[in-house]
């Protein structure tokens, strides 16, 4: 995974936790829609968060 993508992921996570201060942990699966909306991944076709766990774009 490249540095630009990592920075984008970190920003999405920072924004999420800023808005959801009561949440301490969240599975990657639950963040996939946010990552897709931010343009980090194209789509989570298998709906299990595989692109983030693999560090690859889904096609």
MMTF fields as JSON, N, C-alpha, C and O atoms, coordinates in Angstrom:
{
  "mmtfVersion": "1.0.0",
  "mmtfProducer": "UNKNOWN",
  "numBonds": 235,
  "numAtoms": 236,
  "numGroups": 59,
  "numChains": 1,
  "numModels": 1,
  "chainsPerModel": [1],
  "groupsPerChain": [59],
  "chainIdList": ["A"],
  "bondAtomList": [4, 2, 8, 6, 12, 10, 16, 14, 20, 18, 24, 22, 28, 26, 32, 30, 36, 34, 40, 38, 44, 42, 48, 46, 52, 50, 56, 54, 60, 58, 64, 62, 68, 66, 72, 70, 76, 74, 80, 78, 84, 82, 88, 86, 92, 90, 96, 94, 100, 98, 104, 102, 108, 106, 112, 110, 116, 114, 120, 118, 124, 122, 128, 126, 132, 130, 136, 134, 140, 138, 144, 142, 148, 146, 152, 150, 156, 154, 160, 158, 164, 162, 168, 166, 172, 170, 176, 174, 180, 178, 184, 182, 188, 186, 192, 190, 196, 194, 200, 198, 204, 202, 208, 206, 212, 210, 216, 214, 220, 218, 224, 222, 228, 226, 232, 230],
  "bondOrderList": [1, 1, 1, 1, 1, 1, 1, 1, 1, 1, 1, 1, 1, 1, 1, 1, 1, 1, 1, 1, 1, 1, 1, 1, 1, 1, 1, 1, 1, 1, 1, 1, 1, 1, 1, 1, 1, 1, 1, 1, 1, 1, 1, 1, 1, 1, 1, 1, 1, 1, 1, 1, 1, 1, 1, 1, 1, 1],
  "groupList": [{"groupName": "UNK", "atomNameList": ["N", "CA", "C", "O"], "elementList": ["N", "C", "C", "O"], "formalChargeList": [0, 0, 0, 0], "bondAtomList": [1, 0, 2, 1, 3, 2], "bondOrderList": [1, 1, 2], "singleLetterCode": "X", "chemCompType": "L-PEPTIDE LINKING"}],
  "groupTypeList": [0, 0, 0, 0, 0, 0, 0, 0, 0, 0, 0, 0, 0, 0, 0, 0, 0, 0, 0, 0, 0, 0, 0, 0, 0, 0, 0, 0, 0, 0, 0, 0, 0, 0, 0, 0, 0, 0, 0, 0, 0, 0, 0, 0, 0, 0, 0, 0, 0, 0, 0, 0, 0, 0, 0, 0, 0, 0, 0],
  "groupIdList": [1, 2, 3, 4, 5, 6, 7, 8, 9, 10, 11, 12, 13, 14, 15, 16, 17, 18, 19, 20, 21, 22, 23, 24, 25, 26, 27, 28, 29, 30, 31, 32, 33, 34, 35, 36, 37, 38, 39, 40, 41, 42, 43, 44, 45, 46, 47, 48, 49, 50, 51, 52, 53, 54, 55, 56, 57, 58, 59],
  "secStructList": [7, 7, 2, 2, 2, 2, 2, 2, 2, 2, 2, 2, 2, 2, 2, 2, 2, 2, 2, 7, 6, 6, 7, 7, 7, 7, 7, 2, 2, 2, 2, 2, 2, 2, 2, 2, 2, 6, 6, 1, 1, 1, 7, 7, 6, 6, 1, 1, 7, 2, 2, 2, 2, 2, 6, 1, 7, 7, 7],
  "xCoordList": [0.858, 0.0, 0.907, 1.874, 0.597, 1.468, 1.186, 0.152, 2.125, 2.059, 0.857, 0.268, 0.493, -0.654, -1.939, -2.763, -2.095, -3.287, -3.332, -4.399, -2.197, -2.135, -2.54, -3.268, -2.071, -2.449, -3.948, -4.573, -4.527, -5.974, -6.747, -7.733, -6.296, -6.948, -6.864, -7.854, -5.694, -5.52, -6.435, -6.975, -6.621, -7.505, -8.958, -9.685, -9.383, -10.759, -10.982, -12.019, -10.015, -10.142, -10.162, -10.963, -9.284, -9.256, -10.59, -11.115, -11.138, -12.441, -13.54, -14.392, -13.511, -14.524, -14.473, -15.501, -13.274, -13.162, -13.413, -13.826, -13.174, -13.502, -15.013, -15.503, -15.747, -17.202, -17.856, -19.0, -17.155, -17.707, -16.813, -16.187, -16.764, -15.841, -16.101, -15.213, -17.286, -17.607, -17.092, -17.083, -16.669, -16.168, -14.665, -13.93, -14.209, -12.78, -12.126, -10.935, -12.895, -12.399, -13.501, -14.691, -13.069, -14.041, -13.364, -12.239, -14.024, -13.445, -13.304, -14.086, -12.309, -12.091, -13.352, -13.681, -14.047, -15.279, -16.257, -16.892, -16.374, -17.327, -16.887, -17.699, -15.624, -15.099, -15.049, -14.782, -15.296, -15.121, -15.954, -15.455, -17.197, -18.013, -17.384, -17.426, -16.808, -16.131, -14.911, -14.662, -14.15, -12.962, -13.354, -12.68, -14.43, -14.91, -15.402, -15.088, -16.169, -16.678, -15.542, -15.675, -14.429, -13.272, -12.413, -11.438, -12.76, -12.023, -10.747, -9.915, -10.584, -9.375, -9.441, -8.45, -10.606, -10.847, -12.037, -12.927, -12.048, -13.132, -14.44, -15.468, -14.413, -15.625, -15.25, -14.25, -16.056, -15.859, -16.86, -17.901, -16.527, -17.467, -17.867, -19.015, -16.927, -17.27, -17.897, -18.312, -17.962, -18.612, -18.025, -18.72, -16.753, -16.127, -14.868, -14.105, -14.643, -13.481, -12.177, -11.106, -12.246, -11.039, -10.04, -8.842, -10.465, -9.471, -8.598, -7.395, -9.16, -8.354, -7.476, -6.347, -7.965, -7.155, -6.009, -4.935, -6.209, -5.164, -4.288, -3.171, -4.759, -4.012, -4.003, -3.074, -5.048, -5.127, -6.449, -7.424, -6.475, -7.728, -8.538, -7.985, -9.832, -10.682, -11.056, -11.131, -11.291, -11.625, -13.013, -13.484],
  "yCoordList": [-1.164, 0.0, 1.231, 1.29, 2.209, 3.371, 4.397, 4.36, 5.3, 6.287, 7.226, 7.614, 7.589, 8.473, 7.8, 8.416, 6.525, 5.791, 5.652, 5.772, 5.405, 5.289, 6.603, 6.604, 7.718, 9.031, 9.266, 9.795, 8.88, 9.035, 8.177, 8.627, 6.947, 6.059, 6.662, 6.68, 7.152, 7.771, 8.972, 9.184, 9.771, 10.934, 10.52, 11.107, 9.505, 9.006, 8.505, 8.781, 7.777, 7.276, 8.416, 8.405, 9.396, 10.544, 11.28, 11.647, 11.498, 12.16, 11.344, 11.892, 10.031, 9.166, 9.253, 9.444, 9.112, 9.114, 10.499, 10.605, 11.545, 12.899, 13.063, 13.696, 12.491, 12.592, 11.579, 11.775, 10.507, 9.415, 9.18, 8.128, 10.161, 10.134, 8.985, 8.615, 8.428, 7.321, 5.971, 4.99, 5.916, 4.678, 4.587, 5.527, 3.458, 3.264, 2.348, 2.478, 1.432, 0.487, 0.251, 0.309, -0.019, -0.355, -1.3, -1.041, -2.377, -3.308, -2.653, -1.773, -3.089, -2.573, -2.728, -1.85, -3.831, -4.084, -2.923, -2.508, -2.408, -1.336, 0.002, 0.921, 0.125, 1.366, 1.336, 2.364, 0.19, 0.063, 1.059, 1.626, 1.289, 2.258, 3.649, 4.38, 4.015, 5.311, 5.377, 6.401, 4.289, 4.251, 4.304, 4.957, 3.625, 3.654, 5.065, 5.595, 5.675, 7.029, 8.037, 9.006, 7.813, 8.709, 8.434, 9.146, 7.415, 7.1, 6.311, 6.205, 5.76, 4.992, 3.618, 3.133, 2.998, 1.715, 1.888, 2.697, 1.125, 1.248, 0.708, 1.381, -0.502, -1.103, -2.339, -2.999, -2.636, -3.825, -4.879, -5.087, -5.544, -6.48, -7.637, -8.08, -8.113, -9.271, -8.862, -9.714, -7.557, -6.978, -7.472, -7.498, -7.862, -8.33, -7.536, -7.942, -6.409, -5.592, -6.126, -5.712, -7.037, -7.66, -6.661, -6.821, -5.649, -4.724, -4.055, -3.9, -3.667, -3.024, -4.049, -3.737, -5.233, -6.26, -6.703, -7.027, -6.726, -7.103, -5.93, -6.135, -4.719, -3.545, -3.352, -2.761, -3.855, -3.775, -3.15, -3.181, -2.583, -2.106, -3.296, -4.248, -3.246, -4.27, -3.761, -2.552, -4.671, -4.279, -4.723, -4.49],
  "zCoordList": [0.0, 0.0, 0.0, 0.759, -0.845, -0.945, 0.148, 0.816, 0.305, 1.39, 1.256, 2.264, 0.047, -0.168, 0.31, 0.986, -0.053, 0.368, 1.895, 2.498, 2.507, 3.967, 4.625, 5.617, 4.077, 4.635, 4.506, 5.426, 3.38, 3.198, 4.195, 4.779, 4.384, 5.352, 6.75, 7.482, 7.119, 8.433, 8.606, 9.692, 7.542, 7.634, 7.805, 8.606, 7.051, 7.189, 8.618, 9.222, 9.146, 10.515, 11.532, 12.467, 11.349, 12.265, 12.241, 13.292, 11.052, 10.931, 11.606, 12.304, 11.391, 11.994, 13.522, 14.173, 14.086, 15.541, 16.136, 17.291, 15.375, 15.843, 15.961, 16.896, 15.011, 15.013, 15.948, 16.357, 16.293, 17.109, 18.32, 18.45, 19.192, 20.337, 21.307, 22.076, 21.282, 22.173, 21.655, 22.398, 20.397, 19.791, 20.018, 19.717, 20.547, 20.811, 19.774, 19.494, 19.21, 18.203, 17.186, 17.498, 15.957, 14.919, 13.93, 13.504, 13.565, 12.593, 11.217, 10.855, 10.465, 9.112, 8.265, 7.467, 8.439, 7.697, 7.85, 6.88, 9.052, 9.318, 8.732, 8.626, 8.353, 7.778, 6.255, 5.633, 5.644, 4.2, 3.405, 2.433, 3.783, 3.048, 3.093, 2.104, 4.225, 4.348, 3.444, 2.808, 3.383, 2.525, 1.046, 0.249, 0.681, -0.701, -1.03, -2.096, -0.127, -0.342, -0.504, -1.25, 0.192, 0.117, -1.118, -1.36, -1.895, -3.11, -2.883, -3.784, -1.698, -1.386, -2.04, -2.586, -1.98, -2.631, -3.561, -3.3, -4.648, -5.616, -5.065, -5.136, -4.515, -3.983, -3.183, -3.464, -2.198, -1.383, -1.856, -1.233, -2.973, -3.587, -2.674, -2.688, -1.893, -1.059, 0.273, 1.059, 0.517, 1.708, 3.03, 4.045, 3.023, 4.253, 4.598, 5.475, 3.921, 4.224, 3.677, 4.121, 2.721, 2.198, 1.603, 1.833, 0.856, 0.298, 1.357, 1.146, 2.46, 3.509, 4.214, 4.595, 4.388, 5.044, 4.158, 4.665, 2.844, 1.908, 1.516, 1.04, 1.699, 1.29, -0.215, -0.765, -0.89, -2.339, -2.75, -1.998, -3.946, -4.515, -4.995, -5.547, -4.788, -5.407, -6.783, -7.0, -7.714, -9.094, -9.429, -10.542]
}
